[in-house]
Structure formats: C-alpha cells, structure tokens
Amino acid sequence: MLNQFQGALATFAKRHEFYLSLMIVLIVSVLSITSEDFLTLGNVFDMSVSSALLGIMACGLFVVLIAGGIDISFPATAAIAQYVAATYILNIGGNFMIAFAIATVVGVLLGMINATLVYKLKVPAIIITISTLNVFFGLLIYFSNGEWLYGFPDWFMDGIEIFSFTGSDGYDYGLSLPILTLIAMIALTSFLMSKPAWAARSMRLVVTRMRPAVSVLTCLVSTCLCTATWAH
C-alpha cells in the first residue's frame, strides 16, 4: 500500500497539475497570512460564486477542445442567452426552469448556426466562431441599445440557495444556484472524461469517418453547457 502511494505521488509530481497545485497553495498561504478575512467561509462562498461563470464555460470549452474543435463565440452565446432569458422574466414572468429552458434553446440555436457554417463552408471552426462572436455581440448591442436591465422580481434576485447563513460581517452567504450549476457541470464533464476507452473510440470514429460532424457536435456541446451561465 505504501509503495503504491509513493508511486502515485511520484507520478503526480511529474504532471503539470502538481506545479499548479503548489502555486495555488502558495498564493492561498500568502493571502491568508496577509489578510485575516481571506480564508473565511463567507469569502470562500463569494469567490466561488464569482468564479462559477468561468468554471461553467471552462467545462464546455474543455469538451470541445478534447473533441478536436474550438469555439471562440461562446461568450457572446452566453450573453445573448442571458439577455433573452432576462427579458422574458421582466416582461412575462415565470420561474427558474422556464428561464433556463429559454436560455438553453437560444444557446442551441446559436450553436447550430456555428455548426452549419462550419459544415457548409468547410472553413475552420476558429475562423467561423471568431466571426460569429462579433456578429452575435453586434446584434445584442443593436437590439438591446446597450441598455442595462433593471427591475427583476424578488425570486430572481434572491436566487436559489440550499442553505444560507449570516457571516460575522453581517452579510448573508449560502450555496447558491451558480455554485450548484458549476458542481453539476464538473460532475458531467468528469463522467464524460472518465470513460477513456469509450471516449477514444468515439473520437477516432468521429474524426476518421465523420470529420465535418466534429464541428456540429462540439458547437452544440459548448453552447448547451455555456447557456447554464444565465444563472450567474
């Protein structure tokens, strides 16, 4: 058992993740020493919520990159999905499930546009998605007039929390929807990547026999995952 542990540790020490882990530990240690408020439960929840958006996007993009593609337009896709869902809530009402469904549909449709252009034009996905990134953002600014959205209902502003508590600073903290969404995305991505034989066989089949389908698959996967960011 000890030899197995030492072998696993030696193998891990040769990986890039080992040095990244050391860097994170070093940064956390320095910040904890210099600020007594850094390593507190409330601050951990705040940082988790702030980082959830990037984490969710990273999960979607990771799957795309593993599949051999790339999607540069996902920030614009997420922004449009957020705006459409938020506009629906302001004008019609609803609940989180309806808003999430609307955002998902918008994300899938925009992903299908990317996939169709890549497939029909035979242009690399990076070129297409850079172009649609600017087109999507331009359309969003045009139709929204660059105006901020205000007046959301209380249920939306309060969000969904499994539990909450009041910190020593008087603010309320809790396990909110962005964190739950990030956990779900990490679990889903881990499940997909935990089947190496299945994944390798599937990727070889797609790349060798259905190369155009890579763009279709990766764009859809990316946008489906990224639309979850509306909850942020």
C-alpha positions in Angstrom: 0.0 0.0 0.0 2.8 2.4 0.9 4.7 1.6 -2.3 1.5 2.2 -4.3 1.0 5.6 -2.6 4.6 6.6 -3.2 4.4 5.5 -6.9 1.2 7.5 -7.4 2.8 10.5 -5.7 5.9 10.3 -7.8 3.7 10.1 -11.0 1.6 13.1 -9.9 4.8 15.1 -9.2 5.7 14.8 -12.8 2.4 16.3 -14.1 1.7 19.9 -14.7 -1.2 19.7 -12.2 1.4 19.2 -9.4 3.1 22.6 -10.1 -0.3 24.3 -10.5 -1.4 22.9 -7.1 1.8 24.1 -5.5 1.2 27.6 -7.0 -2.4 27.7 -5.7 -1.3 26.6 -2.2 1.4 29.2 -2.2 -1.0 32.0 -3.3 -3.6 30.9 -0.7 -1.0 30.8 2.0 0.3 34.3 1.3 -3.1 35.8 1.1 -4.2 34.1 4.3 -1.2 35.5 6.1 -1.6 39.0 4.8 -5.3 39.2 5.3 -7.3 37.6 8.1 -10.5 37.9 6.2 -9.3 35.9 3.2 -9.6 32.3 4.4 -13.1 32.7 5.8 -16.3 30.8 4.9 -18.0 33.9 3.6 -15.1 34.8 1.4 -14.9 31.3 0.0 -18.6 31.4 -1.0 -18.1 34.9 -2.6 -15.1 33.7 -4.6 -17.0 30.5 -5.6 -20.0 32.5 -6.9 -17.7 34.9 -8.8 -15.7 32.1 -10.4 -18.7 29.9 -11.2 -19.3 31.6 -14.6 -15.8 31.0 -15.8 -15.8 27.5 -14.4 -19.0 26.5 -16.3 -17.7 27.9 -19.5 -14.4 26.1 -19.0 -16.2 22.8 -18.7 -18.0 23.3 -22.0 -14.8 24.5 -23.8 -12.8 21.6 -22.4 -15.1 19.1 -24.0 -14.9 21.0 -27.3 -11.1 21.0 -27.2 -10.8 17.4 -26.3 -13.1 16.6 -29.3 -10.6 18.4 -31.6 -12.6 21.6 -32.2 -12.7 25.1 -30.8 -15.5 27.7 -30.2 -14.5 31.4 -29.7 -18.1 32.7 -29.8 -19.2 31.1 -26.5 -19.1 34.4 -24.5 -21.4 36.0 -27.0 -23.7 32.9 -27.0 -23.9 33.1 -23.2 -24.6 36.8 -23.2 -27.4 36.5 -25.7 -28.9 33.6 -23.8 -28.8 35.6 -20.6 -30.4 38.6 -22.2 -33.2 36.7 -23.8 -34.0 34.8 -20.6 -33.8 38.0 -18.5 -36.0 39.9 -21.0 -38.6 37.1 -20.8 -38.6 37.3 -17.0 -39.1 41.1 -16.9 -41.9 41.1 -19.5 -43.8 37.9 -18.8 -42.5 36.4 -15.6 -42.0 32.7 -15.0 -39.6 30.8 -12.9 -36.0 29.5 -13.0 -36.9 26.4 -15.0 -38.6 28.4 -17.8 -35.7 30.9 -17.9 -33.2 28.0 -18.0 -35.1 26.3 -20.8 -35.3 29.5 -22.9 -31.5 30.2 -22.4 -30.8 26.6 -23.4 -32.9 26.8 -26.6 -31.2 30.1 -27.6 -27.7 28.6 -27.0 -28.5 25.5 -29.1 -29.8 27.6 -31.9 -26.7 29.8 -32.0 -24.6 26.7 -31.8 -26.4 25.3 -34.8 -25.6 28.4 -36.7 -21.9 27.9 -36.0 -22.1 24.3 -36.8 -24.0 24.8 -40.1 -21.5 27.5 -41.3 -18.5 25.3 -40.4 -20.0 22.3 -42.2 -21.3 24.1 -45.3 -18.4 26.5 -45.9 -15.7 24.0 -45.0 -13.9 26.7 -43.0 -12.0 26.0 -39.8 -14.2 26.5 -36.7 -11.9 29.1 -35.2 -12.5 31.4 -38.2 -16.3 30.9 -38.1 -16.6 31.4 -34.4 -14.4 34.5 -34.3 -16.7 35.9 -36.9 -19.9 34.9 -35.2 -18.5 36.2 -31.9 -18.5 39.7 -33.4 -21.8 39.2 -35.2 -23.6 37.9 -32.1 -22.3 40.7 -29.9 -23.2 43.3 -32.5 -26.7 42.0 -32.8 -27.0 42.0 -29.0 -25.9 45.6 -28.7 -28.2 46.7 -31.6 -31.4 45.1 -30.3 -30.7 46.0 -26.6 -29.5 49.5 -27.4 -26.7 48.9 -24.9 -29.2 49.4 -22.1 -29.0 47.6 -18.7 -31.9 45.6 -17.5 -33.5 46.5 -14.2 -36.5 45.6 -12.0 -36.1 41.9 -11.7 -38.6 40.1 -9.4 -37.6 39.2 -5.9 -37.5 35.5 -6.6 -34.9 36.0 -9.3 -32.7 38.4 -7.3 -32.8 36.2 -4.2 -31.8 33.1 -6.2 -31.9 29.5 -5.1 -29.9 28.5 -2.0 -29.6 25.1 -0.4 -28.6 26.7 2.9 -27.6 30.2 4.0 -26.0 31.8 7.0 -25.1 35.3 8.2 -21.4 35.9 8.5 -19.7 38.0 11.1 -19.7 40.9 8.7 -23.5 40.9 8.7 -23.9 39.7 5.1 -25.8 36.5 4.1 -24.0 33.7 2.4 -25.1 30.3 1.0 -24.8 27.6 -1.5 -26.4 29.3 -4.5 -27.5 28.3 -8.0 -24.3 29.3 -9.8 -22.3 27.1 -7.5 -24.7 24.2 -7.9 -24.6 24.6 -11.6 -20.8 24.6 -11.6 -20.8 21.4 -9.5 -23.2 19.7 -11.9 -21.1 20.7 -14.9 -17.9 19.4 -13.3 -19.7 16.1 -12.5 -21.0 15.8 -16.1 -17.6 16.6 -17.6 -15.8 14.2 -15.3 -18.3 11.5 -16.2 -17.7 12.0 -19.9 -13.9 12.0 -19.4 -13.9 9.0 -17.1 -14.6 6.6 -19.9 -11.3 6.7 -21.7 -11.8 3.7 -23.9 -15.3 4.8 -25.0 -14.1 8.4 -25.5 -11.1 7.4 -27.5 -13.1 5.1 -29.7 -15.8 7.6 -30.2 -13.4 10.4 -31.1 -11.5 8.2 -33.6 -14.7 7.3 -35.2 -15.9 10.9 -35.5 -12.6 12.2 -36.7 -11.9 9.5 -39.3 -15.4 8.9 -40.7 -17.4 12.0 -39.9 -14.9 14.8 -39.7 -17.5 17.6 -40.5 -19.6 16.3 -37.6 -16.9 17.3 -35.1 -17.9 21.0 -35.6 -21.6 20.2 -35.2 -21.0 18.2 -32.1 -18.6 20.5 -30.4 -20.5 23.7 -31.1 -23.7 22.1 -29.7 -22.0 20.7 -26.6 -20.3 24.0 -25.9 -23.4 26.1 -26.2 -25.6 23.7 -24.2 -23.1 23.9 -21.3 -22.5 27.6 -21.6 -26.2 28.6 -21.5 -26.2 27.4 -17.9 -24.3 30.6 -17.1 -27.5 32.6 -17.2 -28.0 31.6 -13.6 -25.0 33.6 -12.7 
